[in-house]
Amino acid sequence: MATEATPRINAHYLENFMNQTVRILGKVVSLRGETATIDANGAITVHLNRDSHLALNNAVEVVGKVQQDLSIRVFQATDFGTGIDFKAVDAVVDATHRYKEIFYESND
């Protein structure tokens, strides 16, 4: 059974992945009910599901679908704590887009 690819992105790449499932690692900067804002090289609004348990100022990895307004509808959220080097995260994101053939299967 094939699984759907979840490209690793940050705020810079949101427009390129509209209506697609993506993976984002960012820092939780605000929580408001069922909505949060994460900083992933820019602010991203995420619409949480019932299983999402985020902590302010912690890193979180979100798997979700990019909406028309460039927010994310969360399918899964994993708390990564506070020891994340976000410059390294951004470097990995950039590398996965620069060298797509290494990280993702071709649809050719």
Gaussian input, Z-matrix of N, CA and C with variables (Angstrom, degrees):
# hf/3-21g

backbone

0 1
 N
 C     1     B1
 C     2     B2     1     A1
 N     3     B3     2     A2     1     D1
 C     4     B4     3     A3     2     D2
 C     5     B5     4     A4     3     D3
 N     6     B6     5     A5     4     D4
 C     7     B7     6     A6     5     D5
 C     8     B8     7     A7     6     D6
 N     9     B9     8     A8     7     D7
 C    10    B10     9     A9     8     D8
 C    11    B11    10    A10     9     D9
 N    12    B12    11    A11    10    D10
 C    13    B13    12    A12    11    D11
 C    14    B14    13    A13    12    D12
 N    15    B15    14    A14    13    D13
 C    16    B16    15    A15    14    D14
 C    17    B17    16    A16    15    D15
 N    18    B18    17    A17    16    D16
 C    19    B19    18    A18    17    D17
 C    20    B20    19    A19    18    D18
 N    21    B21    20    A20    19    D19
 C    22    B22    21    A21    20    D20
 C    23    B23    22    A22    21    D21
 N    24    B24    23    A23    22    D22
 C    25    B25    24    A24    23    D23
 C    26    B26    25    A25    24    D24
 N    27    B27    26    A26    25    D25
 C    28    B28    27    A27    26    D26
 C    29    B29    28    A28    27    D27
 N    30    B30    29    A29    28    D28
 C    31    B31    30    A30    29    D29
 C    32    B32    31    A31    30    D30
 N    33    B33    32    A32    31    D31
 C    34    B34    33    A33    32    D32
 C    35    B35    34    A34    33    D33
 N    36    B36    35    A35    34    D34
 C    37    B37    36    A36    35    D35
 C    38    B38    37    A37    36    D36
 N    39    B39    38    A38    37    D37
 C    40    B40    39    A39    38    D38
 C    41    B41    40    A40    39    D39
 N    42    B42    41    A41    40    D40
 C    43    B43    42    A42    41    D41
 C    44    B44    43    A43    42    D42
 N    45    B45    44    A44    43    D43
 C    46    B46    45    A45    44    D44
 C    47    B47    46    A46    45    D45
 N    48    B48    47    A47    46    D46
 C    49    B49    48    A48    47    D47
 C    50    B50    49    A49    48    D48
 N    51    B51    50    A50    49    D49
 C    52    B52    51    A51    50    D50
 C    53    B53    52    A52    51    D51
 N    54    B54    53    A53    52    D52
 C    55    B55    54    A54    53    D53
 C    56    B56    55    A55    54    D54
 N    57    B57    56    A56    55    D55
 C    58    B58    57    A57    56    D56
 C    59    B59    58    A58    57    D57
 N    60    B60    59    A59    58    D58
 C    61    B61    60    A60    59    D59
 C    62    B62    61    A61    60    D60
 N    63    B63    62    A62    61    D61
 C    64    B64    63    A63    62    D62
 C    65    B65    64    A64    63    D63
 N    66    B66    65    A65    64    D64
 C    67    B67    66    A66    65    D65
 C    68    B68    67    A67    66    D66
 N    69    B69    68    A68    67    D67
 C    70    B70    69    A69    68    D68
 C    71    B71    70    A70    69    D69
 N    72    B72    71    A71    70    D70
 C    73    B73    72    A72    71    D71
 C    74    B74    73    A73    72    D72
 N    75    B75    74    A74    73    D73
 C    76    B76    75    A75    74    D74
 C    77    B77    76    A76    75    D75
 N    78    B78    77    A77    76    D76
 C    79    B79    78    A78    77    D77
 C    80    B80    79    A79    78    D78
 N    81    B81    80    A80    79    D79
 C    82    B82    81    A81    80    D80
 C    83    B83    82    A82    81    D81
 N    84    B84    83    A83    82    D82
 C    85    B85    84    A84    83    D83
 C    86    B86    85    A85    84    D84
 N    87    B87    86    A86    85    D85
 C    88    B88    87    A87    86    D86
 C    89    B89    88    A88    87    D87
 N    90    B90    89    A89    88    D88
 C    91    B91    90    A90    89    D89
 C    92    B92    91    A91    90    D90
 N    93    B93    92    A92    91    D91
 C    94    B94    93    A93    92    D92
 C    95    B95    94    A94    93    D93
 N    96    B96    95    A95    94    D94
 C    97    B97    96    A96    95    D95
 C    98    B98    97    A97    96    D96
 N    99    B99    98    A98    97    D97
 C   100   B100    99    A99    98    D98
 C   101   B101   100   A100    99    D99
 N   102   B102   101   A101   100   D100
 C   103   B103   102   A102   101   D101
 C   104   B104   103   A103   102   D102
 N   105   B105   104   A104   103   D103
 C   106   B106   105   A105   104   D104
 C   107   B107   106   A106   105   D105
 N   108   B108   107   A107   106   D106
 C   109   B109   108   A108   107   D107
 C   110   B110   109   A109   108   D108
 N   111   B111   110   A110   109   D109
 C   112   B112   111   A111   110   D110
 C   113   B113   112   A112   111   D111
 N   114   B114   113   A113   112   D112
 C   115   B115   114   A114   113   D113
 C   116   B116   115   A115   114   D114
 N   117   B117   116   A116   115   D115
 C   118   B118   117   A117   116   D116
 C   119   B119   118   A118   117   D117
 N   120   B120   119   A119   118   D118
 C   121   B121   120   A120   119   D119
 C   122   B122   121   A121   120   D120
 N   123   B123   122   A122   121   D121
 C   124   B124   123   A123   122   D122
 C   125   B125   124   A124   123   D123
 N   126   B126   125   A125   124   D124
 C   127   B127   126   A126   125   D125
 C   128   B128   127   A127   126   D126
 N   129   B129   128   A128   127   D127
 C   130   B130   129   A129   128   D128
 C   131   B131   130   A130   129   D129
 N   132   B132   131   A131   130   D130
 C   133   B133   132   A132   131   D131
 C   134   B134   133   A133   132   D132
 N   135   B135   134   A134   133   D133
 C   136   B136   135   A135   134   D134
 C   137   B137   136   A136   135   D135
 N   138   B138   137   A137   136   D136
 C   139   B139   138   A138   137   D137
 C   140   B140   139   A139   138   D138
 N   141   B141   140   A140   139   D139
 C   142   B142   141   A141   140   D140
 C   143   B143   142   A142   141   D141
 N   144   B144   143   A143   142   D142
 C   145   B145   144   A144   143   D143
 C   146   B146   145   A145   144   D144
 N   147   B147   146   A146   145   D145
 C   148   B148   147   A147   146   D146
 C   149   B149   148   A148   147   D147
 N   150   B150   149   A149   148   D148
 C   151   B151   150   A150   149   D149
 C   152   B152   151   A151   150   D150
 N   153   B153   152   A152   151   D151
 C   154   B154   153   A153   152   D152
 C   155   B155   154   A154   153   D153
 N   156   B156   155   A155   154   D154
 C   157   B157   156   A156   155   D155
 C   158   B158   157   A157   156   D156
 N   159   B159   158   A158   157   D157
 C   160   B160   159   A159   158   D158
 C   161   B161   160   A160   159   D159
 N   162   B162   161   A161   160   D160
 C   163   B163   162   A162   161   D161
 C   164   B164   163   A163   162   D162
 N   165   B165   164   A164   163   D163
 C   166   B166   165   A165   164   D164
 C   167   B167   166   A166   165   D165
 N   168   B168   167   A167   166   D166
 C   169   B169   168   A168   167   D167
 C   170   B170   169   A169   168   D168
 N   171   B171   170   A170   169   D169
 C   172   B172   171   A171   170   D170
 C   173   B173   172   A172   171   D171
 N   174   B174   173   A173   172   D172
 C   175   B175   174   A174   173   D173
 C   176   B176   175   A175   174   D174
 N   177   B177   176   A176   175   D175
 C   178   B178   177   A177   176   D176
 C   179   B179   178   A178   177   D177
 N   180   B180   179   A179   178   D178
 C   181   B181   180   A180   179   D179
 C   182   B182   181   A181   180   D180
 N   183   B183   182   A182   181   D181
 C   184   B184   183   A183   182   D182
 C   185   B185   184   A184   183   D183
 N   186   B186   185   A185   184   D184
 C   187   B187   186   A186   185   D185
 C   188   B188   187   A187   186   D186
 N   189   B189   188   A188   187   D187
 C   190   B190   189   A189   188   D188
 C   191   B191   190   A190   189   D189
 N   192   B192   191   A191   190   D190
 C   193   B193   192   A192   191   D191
 C   194   B194   193   A193   192   D192
 N   195   B195   194   A194   193   D193
 C   196   B196   195   A195   194   D194
 C   197   B197   196   A196   195   D195
 N   198   B198   197   A197   196   D196
 C   199   B199   198   A198   197   D197
 C   200   B200   199   A199   198   D198
 N   201   B201   200   A200   199   D199
 C   202   B202   201   A201   200   D200
 C   203   B203   202   A202   201   D201
 N   204   B204   203   A203   202   D202
 C   205   B205   204   A204   203   D203
 C   206   B206   205   A205   204   D204
 N   207   B207   206   A206   205   D205
 C   208   B208   207   A207   206   D206
 C   209   B209   208   A208   207   D207
 N   210   B210   209   A209   208   D208
 C   211   B211   210   A210   209   D209
 C   212   B212   211   A211   210   D210
 N   213   B213   212   A212   211   D211
 C   214   B214   213   A213   212   D212
 C   215   B215   214   A214   213   D213
 N   216   B216   215   A215   214   D214
 C   217   B217   216   A216   215   D215
 C   218   B218   217   A217   216   D216
 N   219   B219   218   A218   217   D217
 C   220   B220   219   A219   218   D218
 C   221   B221   220   A220   219   D219
 N   222   B222   221   A221   220   D220
 C   223   B223   222   A222   221   D221
 C   224   B224   223   A223   222   D222
 N   225   B225   224   A224   223   D223
 C   226   B226   225   A225   224   D224
 C   227   B227   226   A226   225   D225
 N   228   B228   227   A227   226   D226
 C   229   B229   228   A228   227   D227
 C   230   B230   229   A229   228   D228
 N   231   B231   230   A230   229   D229
 C   232   B232   231   A231   230   D230
 C   233   B233   232   A232   231   D231
 N   234   B234   233   A233   232   D232
 C   235   B235   234   A234   233   D233
 C   236   B236   235   A235   234   D234
 N   237   B237   236   A236   235   D235
 C   238   B238   237   A237   236   D236
 C   239   B239   238   A238   237   D237
 N   240   B240   239   A239   238   D238
 C   241   B241   240   A240   239   D239
 C   242   B242   241   A241   240   D240
 N   243   B243   242   A242   241   D241
 C   244   B244   243   A243   242   D242
 C   245   B245   244   A244   243   D243
 N   246   B246   245   A245   244   D244
 C   247   B247   246   A246   245   D245
 C   248   B248   247   A247   246   D246
 N   249   B249   248   A248   247   D247
 C   250   B250   249   A249   248   D248
 C   251   B251   250   A250   249   D249
 N   252   B252   251   A251   250   D250
 C   253   B253   252   A252   251   D251
 C   254   B254   253   A253   252   D252
 N   255   B255   254   A254   253   D253
 C   256   B256   255   A255   254   D254
 C   257   B257   256   A256   255   D255
 N   258   B258   257   A257   256   D256
 C   259   B259   258   A258   257   D257
 C   260   B260   259   A259   258   D258
 N   261   B261   260   A260   259   D259
 C   262   B262   261   A261   260   D260
 C   263   B263   262   A262   261   D261
 N   264   B264   263   A263   262   D262
 C   265   B265   264   A264   263   D263
 C   266   B266   265   A265   264   D264
 N   267   B267   266   A266   265   D265
 C   268   B268   267   A267   266   D266
 C   269   B269   268   A268   267   D267
 N   270   B270   269   A269   268   D268
 C   271   B271   270   A270   269   D269
 C   272   B272   271   A271   270   D270
 N   273   B273   272   A272   271   D271
 C   274   B274   273   A273   272   D272
 C   275   B275   274   A274   273   D273
 N   276   B276   275   A275   274   D274
 C   277   B277   276   A276   275   D275
 C   278   B278   277   A277   276   D276
 N   279   B279   278   A278   277   D277
 C   280   B280   279   A279   278   D278
 C   281   B281   280   A280   279   D279
 N   282   B282   281   A281   280   D280
 C   283   B283   282   A282   281   D281
 C   284   B284   283   A283   282   D282
 N   285   B285   284   A284   283   D283
 C   286   B286   285   A285   284   D284
 C   287   B287   286   A286   285   D285
 N   288   B288   287   A287   286   D286
 C   289   B289   288   A288   287   D287
 C   290   B290   289   A289   288   D288
 N   291   B291   290   A290   289   D289
 C   292   B292   291   A291   290   D290
 C   293   B293   292   A292   291   D291
 N   294   B294   293   A293   292   D292
 C   295   B295   294   A294   293   D293
 C   296   B296   295   A295   294   D294
 N   297   B297   296   A296   295   D295
 C   298   B298   297   A297   296   D296
 C   299   B299   298   A298   297   D297
 N   300   B300   299   A299   298   D298
 C   301   B301   300   A300   299   D299
 C   302   B302   301   A301   300   D300
 N   303   B303   302   A302   301   D301
 C   304   B304   303   A303   302   D302
 C   305   B305   304   A304   303   D303
 N   306   B306   305   A305   304   D304
 C   307   B307   306   A306   305   D305
 C   308   B308   307   A307   306   D306
 N   309   B309   308   A308   307   D307
 C   310   B310   309   A309   308   D308
 C   311   B311   310   A310   309   D309
 N   312   B312   311   A311   310   D310
 C   313   B313   312   A312   311   D311
 C   314   B314   313   A313   312   D312
 N   315   B315   314   A314   313   D313
 C   316   B316   315   A315   314   D314
 C   317   B317   316   A316   315   D315
 N   318   B318   317   A317   316   D316
 C   319   B319   318   A318   317   D317
 C   320   B320   319   A319   318   D318
 N   321   B321   320   A320   319   D319
 C   322   B322   321   A321   320   D320
 C   323   B323   322   A322   321   D321

   B1=1.4453
   B2=1.5267
   B3=1.3085
   B4=1.4633
   B5=1.5218
   B6=1.3151
   B7=1.4551
   B8=1.5170
   B9=1.3116
   B10=1.4546
   B11=1.5261
   B12=1.3266
   B13=1.4584
   B14=1.5253
   B15=1.3093
   B16=1.4661
   B17=1.5195
   B18=1.3264
   B19=1.4595
   B20=1.5257
   B21=1.3144
   B22=1.4702
   B23=1.5240
   B24=1.3558
   B25=1.4616
   B26=1.5234
   B27=1.3324
   B28=1.4591
   B29=1.5320
   B30=1.3130
   B31=1.4714
   B32=1.5257
   B33=1.3078
   B34=1.4620
   B35=1.5397
   B36=1.3348
   B37=1.4648
   B38=1.5286
   B39=1.3273
   B40=1.4646
   B41=1.5277
   B42=1.3178
   B43=1.4688
   B44=1.5273
   B45=1.3275
   B46=1.4640
   B47=1.5233
   B48=1.3360
   B49=1.4656
   B50=1.5254
   B51=1.3408
   B52=1.4488
   B53=1.5315
   B54=1.3408
   B55=1.4724
   B56=1.5265
   B57=1.3298
   B58=1.4581
   B59=1.5255
   B60=1.3160
   B61=1.4567
   B62=1.5208
   B63=1.3383
   B64=1.4640
   B65=1.5222
   B66=1.3181
   B67=1.4724
   B68=1.5182
   B69=1.3384
   B70=1.4710
   B71=1.5229
   B72=1.3345
   B73=1.4575
   B74=1.5210
   B75=1.3298
   B76=1.4564
   B77=1.5132
   B78=1.3229
   B79=1.4601
   B80=1.5257
   B81=1.3252
   B82=1.4614
   B83=1.5233
   B84=1.3396
   B85=1.4684
   B86=1.5201
   B87=1.3464
   B88=1.4696
   B89=1.5174
   B90=1.3311
   B91=1.4606
   B92=1.5214
   B93=1.3448
   B94=1.4625
   B95=1.5211
   B96=1.3224
   B97=1.4597
   B98=1.5145
   B99=1.3375
   B100=1.4581
   B101=1.5215
   B102=1.3344
   B103=1.4622
   B104=1.5210
   B105=1.3240
   B106=1.4673
   B107=1.5179
   B108=1.3255
   B109=1.4576
   B110=1.5154
   B111=1.3360
   B112=1.4614
   B113=1.5188
   B114=1.3270
   B115=1.4624
   B116=1.5180
   B117=1.3241
   B118=1.4654
   B119=1.5241
   B120=1.3305
   B121=1.4659
   B122=1.5304
   B123=1.3340
   B124=1.4574
   B125=1.5164
   B126=1.3135
   B127=1.4686
   B128=1.5267
   B129=1.3367
   B130=1.4614
   B131=1.5241
   B132=1.3326
   B133=1.4646
   B134=1.5132
   B135=1.3344
   B136=1.4609
   B137=1.5187
   B138=1.3342
   B139=1.4588
   B140=1.5170
   B141=1.3291
   B142=1.4594
   B143=1.5234
   B144=1.3284
   B145=1.4572
   B146=1.5245
   B147=1.3067
   B148=1.4698
   B149=1.5245
   B150=1.3228
   B151=1.4572
   B152=1.5212
   B153=1.3271
   B154=1.4640
   B155=1.5258
   B156=1.3302
   B157=1.4655
   B158=1.5248
   B159=1.3291
   B160=1.4559
   B161=1.5192
   B162=1.3230
   B163=1.4621
   B164=1.5248
   B165=1.3137
   B166=1.4559
   B167=1.5273
   B168=1.3146
   B169=1.4650
   B170=1.5269
   B171=1.3233
   B172=1.4616
   B173=1.5220
   B174=1.3116
   B175=1.4629
   B176=1.5192
   B177=1.3292
   B178=1.4581
   B179=1.5229
   B180=1.3245
   B181=1.4570
   B182=1.5181
   B183=1.3280
   B184=1.4536
   B185=1.5211
   B186=1.3164
   B187=1.4611
   B188=1.5171
   B189=1.3295
   B190=1.4516
   B191=1.5083
   B192=1.3264
   B193=1.4614
   B194=1.5161
   B195=1.3415
   B196=1.4633
   B197=1.5302
   B198=1.3378
   B199=1.4597
   B200=1.5289
   B201=1.3334
   B202=1.4650
   B203=1.5313
   B204=1.3482
   B205=1.4693
   B206=1.5381
   B207=1.3442
   B208=1.4740
   B209=1.5283
   B210=1.3209
   B211=1.4600
   B212=1.5287
   B213=1.3288
   B214=1.4614
   B215=1.5261
   B216=1.3293
   B217=1.4632
   B218=1.5195
   B219=1.3343
   B220=1.4651
   B221=1.5274
   B222=1.3308
   B223=1.4602
   B224=1.5279
   B225=1.3494
   B226=1.4620
   B227=1.5209
   B228=1.3280
   B229=1.4684
   B230=1.5206
   B231=1.3389
   B232=1.4622
   B233=1.5196
   B234=1.3237
   B235=1.4595
   B236=1.5230
   B237=1.3408
   B238=1.4619
   B239=1.5249
   B240=1.3328
   B241=1.4568
   B242=1.5142
   B243=1.3477
   B244=1.4654
   B245=1.5207
   B246=1.3120
   B247=1.4627
   B248=1.5180
   B249=1.3197
   B250=1.4594
   B251=1.5317
   B252=1.3228
   B253=1.4660
   B254=1.5326
   B255=1.3287
   B256=1.4599
   B257=1.5240
   B258=1.3189
   B259=1.4693
   B260=1.5271
   B261=1.3196
   B262=1.4626
   B263=1.5297
   B264=1.3284
   B265=1.4691
   B266=1.5212
   B267=1.3331
   B268=1.4679
   B269=1.5267
   B270=1.3294
   B271=1.4656
   B272=1.5326
   B273=1.3221
   B274=1.4674
   B275=1.5260
   B276=1.3356
   B277=1.4634
   B278=1.5261
   B279=1.3161
   B280=1.4628
   B281=1.5322
   B282=1.3271
   B283=1.4687
   B284=1.5262
   B285=1.3319
   B286=1.4691
   B287=1.5201
   B288=1.3302
   B289=1.4637
   B290=1.5293
   B291=1.2994
   B292=1.4591
   B293=1.5273
   B294=1.3268
   B295=1.4658
   B296=1.5332
   B297=1.3202
   B298=1.4671
   B299=1.5231
   B300=1.3258
   B301=1.4532
   B302=1.5346
   B303=1.2985
   B304=1.4699
   B305=1.5314
   B306=1.3305
   B307=1.4666
   B308=1.5161
   B309=1.3379
   B310=1.4542
   B311=1.5139
   B312=1.3511
   B313=1.4520
   B314=1.5195
   B315=1.3067
   B316=1.4659
   B317=1.5209
   B318=1.3167
   B319=1.4625
   B320=1.5150
   B321=1.3203
   B322=1.4740
   B323=1.4987
   A1=109.16
   A2=117.07
   A3=121.91
   A4=109.78
   A5=116.20
   A6=120.31
   A7=108.62
   A8=115.16
   A9=120.36
   A10=109.96
   A11=116.89
   A12=120.99
   A13=108.33
   A14=116.27
   A15=121.09
   A16=107.45
   A17=116.89
   A18=120.01
   A19=110.97
   A20=115.29
   A21=121.77
   A22=107.03
   A23=116.34
   A24=120.14
   A25=110.30
   A26=115.24
   A27=122.71
   A28=106.53
   A29=117.91
   A30=121.52
   A31=112.05
   A32=116.94
   A33=121.81
   A34=112.64
   A35=117.52
   A36=122.34
   A37=114.18
   A38=119.29
   A39=121.58
   A40=113.57
   A41=117.56
   A42=121.00
   A43=112.59
   A44=117.42
   A45=121.38
   A46=113.18
   A47=117.73
   A48=121.09
   A49=112.79
   A50=117.19
   A51=121.92
   A52=110.10
   A53=116.00
   A54=123.58
   A55=113.42
   A56=117.72
   A57=121.85
   A58=109.97
   A59=115.42
   A60=121.35
   A61=108.96
   A62=116.16
   A63=122.52
   A64=110.56
   A65=115.13
   A66=123.73
   A67=107.33
   A68=116.34
   A69=121.34
   A70=109.33
   A71=116.70
   A72=121.82
   A73=107.55
   A74=116.51
   A75=120.68
   A76=111.33
   A77=115.08
   A78=122.06
   A79=109.15
   A80=116.81
   A81=121.92
   A82=108.53
   A83=116.82
   A84=120.50
   A85=112.75
   A86=117.76
   A87=119.52
   A88=109.89
   A89=114.56
   A90=122.78
   A91=107.89
   A92=116.64
   A93=121.93
   A94=108.52
   A95=116.91
   A96=120.71
   A97=111.70
   A98=116.45
   A99=121.33
   A100=112.72
   A101=116.38
   A102=121.86
   A103=109.24
   A104=115.45
   A105=121.23
   A106=108.08
   A107=115.10
   A108=121.04
   A109=107.20
   A110=114.94
   A111=119.33
   A112=108.41
   A113=115.21
   A114=121.68
   A115=107.85
   A116=115.68
   A117=122.32
   A118=106.22
   A119=115.36
   A120=122.08
   A121=109.36
   A122=115.20
   A123=124.50
   A124=108.49
   A125=117.05
   A126=121.73
   A127=111.18
   A128=115.21
   A129=122.11
   A130=107.75
   A131=116.32
   A132=121.38
   A133=108.13
   A134=116.41
   A135=121.43
   A136=109.33
   A137=115.62
   A138=122.92
   A139=106.82
   A140=115.62
   A141=122.18
   A142=112.33
   A143=115.73
   A144=121.26
   A145=108.60
   A146=117.63
   A147=121.40
   A148=113.45
   A149=117.10
   A150=121.26
   A151=113.39
   A152=117.44
   A153=121.32
   A154=109.72
   A155=115.50
   A156=121.29
   A157=107.45
   A158=115.74
   A159=121.35
   A160=110.57
   A161=115.66
   A162=122.02
   A163=108.48
   A164=116.03
   A165=122.38
   A166=110.35
   A167=116.96
   A168=126.41
   A169=114.62
   A170=118.35
   A171=120.84
   A172=109.74
   A173=115.05
   A174=120.62
   A175=108.17
   A176=116.13
   A177=120.97
   A178=108.86
   A179=115.90
   A180=120.11
   A181=107.08
   A182=115.25
   A183=122.45
   A184=108.70
   A185=115.92
   A186=122.01
   A187=105.07
   A188=116.03
   A189=119.21
   A190=112.08
   A191=115.08
   A192=121.87
   A193=110.27
   A194=116.69
   A195=122.54
   A196=108.12
   A197=115.46
   A198=122.40
   A199=110.89
   A200=117.04
   A201=122.71
   A202=112.06
   A203=117.04
   A204=121.02
   A205=112.31
   A206=116.27
   A207=125.00
   A208=113.25
   A209=116.96
   A210=120.32
   A211=107.38
   A212=116.40
   A213=121.64
   A214=109.37
   A215=116.73
   A216=122.47
   A217=105.88
   A218=117.60
   A219=123.10
   A220=111.62
   A221=115.80
   A222=122.50
   A223=109.63
   A224=115.55
   A225=121.57
   A226=108.82
   A227=116.53
   A228=121.86
   A229=108.59
   A230=115.95
   A231=121.54
   A232=109.23
   A233=116.96
   A234=122.30
   A235=109.31
   A236=117.16
   A237=122.50
   A238=112.62
   A239=118.33
   A240=120.74
   A241=113.03
   A242=116.51
   A243=121.07
   A244=114.91
   A245=119.37
   A246=120.63
   A247=114.60
   A248=119.13
   A249=122.24
   A250=110.84
   A251=116.09
   A252=122.54
   A253=107.36
   A254=116.60
   A255=120.64
   A256=113.04
   A257=118.63
   A258=119.95
   A259=109.67
   A260=116.92
   A261=121.00
   A262=110.15
   A263=117.10
   A264=120.81
   A265=110.00
   A266=117.22
   A267=120.65
   A268=111.65
   A269=117.27
   A270=120.66
   A271=110.71
   A272=117.14
   A273=120.77
   A274=110.13
   A275=117.23
   A276=121.15
   A277=109.91
   A278=116.94
   A279=120.63
   A280=111.44
   A281=117.15
   A282=120.82
   A283=111.03
   A284=117.49
   A285=119.21
   A286=111.72
   A287=117.72
   A288=120.27
   A289=111.66
   A290=117.24
   A291=120.77
   A292=110.98
   A293=116.83
   A294=121.83
   A295=110.08
   A296=116.26
   A297=122.29
   A298=113.01
   A299=116.64
   A300=120.23
   A301=112.78
   A302=117.94
   A303=121.69
   A304=110.49
   A305=116.04
   A306=120.77
   A307=115.51
   A308=118.19
   A309=121.16
   A310=110.68
   A311=115.07
   A312=120.09
   A313=109.84
   A314=115.42
   A315=121.23
   A316=109.15
   A317=116.76
   A318=121.79
   A319=111.72
   A320=116.81
   A321=120.88
   A322=112.22
   D1=125.40
   D2=-179.73
   D3=-78.89
   D4=144.26
   D5=176.14
   D6=-107.13
   D7=151.43
   D8=179.76
   D9=-71.77
   D10=133.31
   D11=177.00
   D12=-67.23
   D13=139.68
   D14=176.20
   D15=-121.23
   D16=88.31
   D17=-179.67
   D18=-56.45
   D19=140.19
   D20=177.08
   D21=-84.00
   D22=120.37
   D23=-177.87
   D24=-132.61
   D25=173.78
   D26=168.74
   D27=-133.42
   D28=-173.22
   D29=-175.13
   D30=-57.46
   D31=-32.30
   D32=-178.70
   D33=-59.13
   D34=-31.08
   D35=-173.77
   D36=-100.49
   D37=0.04
   D38=-174.07
   D39=-52.28
   D40=-48.50
   D41=-175.85
   D42=-60.16
   D43=-27.68
   D44=-179.09
   D45=-77.25
   D46=-9.40
   D47=-173.20
   D48=-127.18
   D49=30.01
   D50=179.34
   D51=-57.27
   D52=134.87
   D53=179.41
   D54=64.00
   D55=22.34
   D56=177.56
   D57=-120.25
   D58=156.13
   D59=176.60
   D60=-84.33
   D61=131.33
   D62=-176.32
   D63=-134.82
   D64=171.75
   D65=177.38
   D66=-125.83
   D67=127.79
   D68=-177.07
   D69=-133.54
   D70=133.75
   D71=173.46
   D72=-112.18
   D73=121.12
   D74=-178.67
   D75=-149.50
   D76=176.98
   D77=-179.77
   D78=-101.39
   D79=131.06
   D80=179.14
   D81=-71.72
   D82=117.00
   D83=-178.70
   D84=-108.53
   D85=-17.86
   D86=173.15
   D87=-158.06
   D88=149.64
   D89=177.20
   D90=-129.70
   D91=127.94
   D92=178.25
   D93=-140.61
   D94=92.33
   D95=179.36
   D96=62.25
   D97=-118.52
   D98=-178.25
   D99=-93.49
   D100=14.57
   D101=-179.65
   D102=-128.44
   D103=144.49
   D104=175.26
   D105=-137.65
   D106=160.20
   D107=171.28
   D108=-117.17
   D109=129.75
   D110=175.40
   D111=-116.74
   D112=150.70
   D113=175.59
   D114=-101.93
   D115=110.59
   D116=177.44
   D117=-130.52
   D118=74.29
   D119=-174.50
   D120=59.24
   D121=36.33
   D122=-177.18
   D123=140.44
   D124=157.78
   D125=-177.11
   D126=-77.32
   D127=135.42
   D128=176.27
   D129=-131.88
   D130=129.51
   D131=174.40
   D132=-85.37
   D133=131.51
   D134=177.88
   D135=-121.35
   D136=135.28
   D137=177.99
   D138=-98.92
   D139=111.67
   D140=-170.16
   D141=-79.27
   D142=156.10
   D143=171.10
   D144=-102.16
   D145=176.82
   D146=-176.63
   D147=-63.49
   D148=-25.42
   D149=-177.68
   D150=-87.83
   D151=-1.85
   D152=-178.45
   D153=-81.55
   D154=122.89
   D155=178.24
   D156=-128.42
   D157=91.55
   D158=-175.72
   D159=-100.45
   D160=153.24
   D161=176.17
   D162=-121.81
   D163=133.71
   D164=179.77
   D165=-55.34
   D166=135.16
   D167=179.19
   D168=73.53
   D169=1.44
   D170=174.51
   D171=-89.10
   D172=157.11
   D173=172.03
   D174=-78.83
   D175=145.65
   D176=177.48
   D177=-139.95
   D178=138.50
   D179=171.38
   D180=-101.86
   D181=125.16
   D182=-177.89
   D183=-113.73
   D184=132.76
   D185=168.45
   D186=-112.64
   D187=122.91
   D188=-177.67
   D189=-168.63
   D190=-179.47
   D191=-176.27
   D192=-102.89
   D193=132.58
   D194=178.06
   D195=-75.08
   D196=123.70
   D197=-179.11
   D198=-88.36
   D199=170.18
   D200=-179.92
   D201=-57.00
   D202=-34.87
   D203=-178.86
   D204=-86.77
   D205=10.71
   D206=179.05
   D207=69.95
   D208=15.51
   D209=169.60
   D210=-85.45
   D211=174.14
   D212=-178.60
   D213=-119.97
   D214=128.76
   D215=171.32
   D216=-89.95
   D217=110.92
   D218=-171.42
   D219=-75.54
   D220=129.74
   D221=170.29
   D222=-96.84
   D223=-38.98
   D224=-177.91
   D225=-149.14
   D226=139.82
   D227=176.97
   D228=-134.58
   D229=131.78
   D230=-179.51
   D231=-123.47
   D232=123.42
   D233=178.27
   D234=-74.67
   D235=125.72
   D236=-179.87
   D237=-105.74
   D238=7.44
   D239=177.42
   D240=76.59
   D241=-149.82
   D242=-172.71
   D243=-116.21
   D244=-2.42
   D245=-173.48
   D246=-96.72
   D247=40.20
   D248=-175.87
   D249=-101.96
   D250=134.40
   D251=174.92
   D252=-92.00
   D253=99.34
   D254=-174.51
   D255=-70.22
   D256=-22.90
   D257=173.76
   D258=-66.50
   D259=-38.92
   D260=176.85
   D261=-67.24
   D262=-39.83
   D263=177.46
   D264=-59.42
   D265=-47.23
   D266=179.47
   D267=-62.43
   D268=-36.08
   D269=177.91
   D270=-65.21
   D271=-40.11
   D272=177.53
   D273=-64.90
   D274=-45.25
   D275=178.58
   D276=-57.36
   D277=-48.69
   D278=-179.76
   D279=-61.32
   D280=-40.75
   D281=179.79
   D282=-64.43
   D283=-39.06
   D284=-178.94
   D285=-66.80
   D286=-24.66
   D287=177.86
   D288=-90.46
   D289=-29.41
   D290=178.14
   D291=-74.26
   D292=-35.70
   D293=-176.90
   D294=-121.20
   D295=57.40
   D296=-175.89
   D297=-53.75
   D298=-37.74
   D299=-175.92
   D300=-62.29
   D301=-23.16
   D302=178.23
   D303=-79.24
   D304=-37.30
   D305=-170.62
   D306=-97.64
   D307=-24.20
   D308=-173.69
   D309=-132.51
   D310=146.96
   D311=176.63
   D312=-71.11
   D313=147.01
   D314=177.27
   D315=-84.23
   D316=144.03
   D317=176.73
   D318=-95.11
   D319=15.24
   D320=-178.57
   D321=-70.63

